[in-house]
Amino acid sequence: RSVKWLCSEPDFIREVYKAYKRELQMLLFYDKQIHGSSLEMSRYLVKCIWHTLYHDVIRDTFPGSFIVRVHRDPAQVVPSHGRLQEASVRFLGLPKSKAEIGR
């Protein structure tokens, strides 16, 4: 089955975010052990455009979290997003040119 199908499965997405939460908890624990910060006071800022697709899952998985939308100049966003897509395609090993990615 395709990744698109997999990402549309609510149970799969919830499991992904549960695992993600566990990873963040481990990072917070590490931060507390190394830097002596209070676990209750530690915060992480996570920036990922794909999180906007799963607000309901994020709220369920991270109760008390805040979702902040930052608006940027489209003249800056489009090239930035293009570079992100290019890096993602390269990482996945998909042979696409910049022109194909831009379509």
Secondary structure, DSSP 8 states (H G I E B T S, - for coil): --HHHHHT-HHHHHHHHHHHHHHHHHHHHHHHHHH---TTT-------GGGGGGHHHHHHHSTT---------HHHHHHHHHHHHHHHHHHHT----HHHHH-
